[in-house]
């Protein structure tokens, strides 16, 4: 099978050659701003919204990537168009865009003697991946398990909630604790006030028949592209979507709990802290939203995941 291509630092290269130096600040310090996208039918979904969020994250960390929206869009389309042709019919790709401040000022030659950090060029990379459908294919049917842990969400005194970055050791630690408490569970992250923010790598919502869908206040969470899509779809059903502070008790007593993120789109939570959510099965609102999302992208999302959970 031909090798897919990638982009790094103004070059299109075979994907195996898209490498980052061990002296890069993204590796040394975790200063990596990133966006994850996916395709449906080979077409990138909500690229413009992802690039807008990338802009905001780059502004927060003070890095100029030297690429315009048009540059990123052109490169993304070129890579995805080429790499999608390598897939089986009906399969889709994930696309990663990441930017770091570049090499550390203490990197060895050829940057010796050390240069001021402001003179160093950022690292810019775009690459695709096979969507790991096997990780969530069965969860459309069986649901996710979500659990609270002692690991807190990073305080907004450290960085704004809207920054999408790869400094996520707390995700790793929280998921380890969640799975230790309840095998197979992932973590619900609470802040220092005990309020729900997000699941690891997913926005969260609760549904109550008397209230509709409820999300934590947008000012306290990463502005998820998928959350915005879900909100749009909910209004067509119609289901109201409101914001308020959510505590673990709200999840335990909800009729439904939903997760939304780029690759799976939407998943039901059927267990919370070891207890069933609602009747312990994916709910009607989840099913309606999944159907609406599939209609929007003209791909049967759950069926696609099941079909490509094992690739030949």
Residue pairs with C-beta under 8 A, 6 or more apart in sequence:
1 86
2 86
3 14
3 15
3 16
4 14
4 15
4 79
4 82
4 83
4 86
4 127
4 128
5 12
5 13
5 14
5 15
5 79
5 82
5 83
6 12
6 13
6 14
6 15
6 17
6 18
6 79
6 125
6 126
6 127
6 128
7 13
7 18
7 75
7 78
7 79
7 124
7 125
7 126
7 127
8 17
8 18
8 19
8 20
8 123
8 124
8 125
8 126
8 127
9 121
9 123
9 124
9 125
10 124
12 78
12 79
15 127
15 128
18 125
18 127
20 26
20 27
20 100
20 123
20 125
21 27
21 103
21 107
22 28
23 103
23 104
23 106
23 107
23 108
24 100
24 102
24 103
24 104
24 123
25 31
25 100
25 101
25 102
25 103
25 104
26 32
26 98
26 100
26 101
26 123
26 166
27 100
28 104
30 165
30 166
30 167
30 169
31 61
31 100
31 101
31 165
31 167
32 98
32 99
32 100
32 165
32 166
32 167
33 54
33 57
33 58
33 61
33 63
33 98
33 99
33 100
33 163
33 164
33 165
33 166
34 96
34 97
34 98
34 99
34 164
34 165
34 166
35 50
35 51
35 53
35 54
35 96
35 97
35 98
35 164
36 94
36 95
36 96
36 262
36 263
37 44
37 45
37 46
37 47
37 50
37 76
37 94
37 95
37 96
37 97
37 262
38 44
38 45
38 92
38 93
38 94
38 95
38 131
38 262
38 263
39 45
39 80
39 84
39 92
39 93
39 94
39 95
40 92
40 297
40 298
40 299
41 92
41 297
41 298
41 299
42 80
42 81
42 84
42 92
42 93
44 76
44 77
44 80
44 95
45 297
46 225
46 229
47 73
47 76
48 69
48 73
49 225
49 228
50 97
50 225
51 69
51 72
51 73
53 162
53 164
53 223
53 225
54 72
54 97
54 99
54 164
55 69
56 162
56 163
57 162
57 163
57 164
57 165
58 64
58 65
58 99
60 159
60 160
60 162
60 163
61 101
61 163
61 165
63 99
63 100
63 101
63 122
64 122
65 99
65 122
65 124
66 121
66 122
66 124
67 75
67 124
72 97
72 126
75 126
76 95
76 97
76 126
79 95
79 126
79 127
79 128
80 93
80 95
80 128
83 93
83 128
84 92
84 93
87 93
87 130
88 308
88 311
88 312
90 304
90 307
90 308
91 130
91 131
91 304
91 308
91 311
92 131
92 299
92 304
93 128
93 129
93 130
93 131
94 128
94 129
94 130
94 131
94 262
94 263
95 126
95 127
95 128
95 129
96 125
96 126
96 127
96 128
96 129
97 125
97 126
98 123
98 124
98 125
98 166
99 122
99 123
99 124
99 125
100 122
100 123
101 117
101 120
101 122
101 123
102 120
102 121
102 122
102 123
103 111
103 120
103 123
104 117
105 111
105 114
105 115
105 116
105 117
105 120
106 114
107 114
111 120
130 311
131 263
131 308
132 263
133 304
133 305
133 306
133 308
133 309
134 309
134 310
136 263
136 264
136 267
136 305
137 302
137 305
137 306
137 309
138 309
139 264
139 267
139 268
140 264
140 267
140 268
140 282
140 290
140 301
140 302
140 305
140 306
141 282
141 302
142 270
142 282
143 267
143 268
143 269
143 270
143 271
143 277
143 280
143 281
143 282
144 185
144 186
144 259
144 267
144 268
144 269
144 270
144 271
145 182
145 184
145 185
145 186
145 269
145 270
145 271
145 272
146 178
146 185
146 186
146 187
146 188
146 199
146 204
146 251
146 257
146 259
146 269
146 271
146 272
146 273
147 177
147 178
147 181
147 182
147 185
147 186
147 187
147 188
147 272
147 273
147 274
148 178
148 187
148 188
148 190
148 248
148 273
149 173
149 174
149 177
149 178
149 181
149 187
149 188
150 177
151 170
151 173
151 174
151 177
151 187
151 189
152 170
152 189
152 190
152 191
152 192
153 170
153 189
153 190
153 191
153 197
153 198
154 167
154 170
155 191
155 192
156 220
159 165
159 167
161 197
161 219
161 220
161 221
161 222
162 222
162 223
163 222
164 222
168 200
170 189
171 187
171 189
171 200
171 201
174 187
174 189
174 200
175 186
175 187
175 200
177 187
178 185
178 186
178 187
178 188
179 185
179 186
181 273
181 274
182 271
182 273
182 274
185 271
186 199
186 200
187 199
187 200
188 196
188 198
188 199
188 204
188 248
188 251
188 272
189 196
189 197
189 198
189 199
189 200
190 196
190 197
190 248
191 197
191 220
194 247
194 248
195 216
195 220
195 245
195 246
195 247
196 204
196 216
196 246
196 247
196 248
196 250
196 251
197 216
197 220
197 221
198 204
198 216
198 221
198 222
199 259
201 261
202 224
202 259
202 260
202 261
202 267
203 215
203 221
203 222
203 224
203 226
203 227
203 259
203 260
203 261
204 215
204 216
204 246
204 251
204 257
204 258
204 259
204 269
205 213
205 214
205 215
205 227
205 230
205 241
205 257
205 258
205 260
206 213
206 214
206 246
206 250
206 251
206 254
206 256
206 257
206 258
207 213
207 214
207 239
207 254
207 255
207 256
207 257
207 258
207 283
207 285
208 214
208 254
208 255
209 255
211 240
211 242
212 234
212 239
212 240
212 241
212 242
213 230
213 231
213 234
213 239
213 240
213 241
213 242
213 258
213 285
214 241
214 242
214 243
214 244
214 246
214 250
215 221
215 227
215 241
215 242
215 243
215 246
216 243
216 244
216 245
216 246
217 243
217 244
217 245
218 243
224 260
224 261
225 262
226 260
226 261
226 262
226 265
226 266
227 260
229 260
229 265
229 293
229 296
230 241
230 258
230 260
230 266
230 289
230 293
231 241
233 289
233 292
233 293
233 296
234 240
234 241
234 289
235 241
236 292
237 285
237 288
237 289
237 292
239 285
248 272
248 273
251 257
251 269
251 272
251 273
251 277
252 272
252 273
252 275
252 277
254 277
254 278
255 277
255 278
255 283
255 285
256 268
256 269
256 277
256 278
256 283
256 284
256 285
256 286
257 268
257 269
257 272
257 277
258 266
258 267
258 268
258 269
258 285
258 286
258 289
259 266
259 267
259 268
259 269
260 266
260 267
264 305
265 290
265 293
265 301
266 286
266 289
266 290
266 293
268 282
268 283
268 286
269 277
270 276
270 277
270 278
270 280
270 281
270 282
271 277
271 280
290 301
290 302
293 301
294 300
294 301
294 302
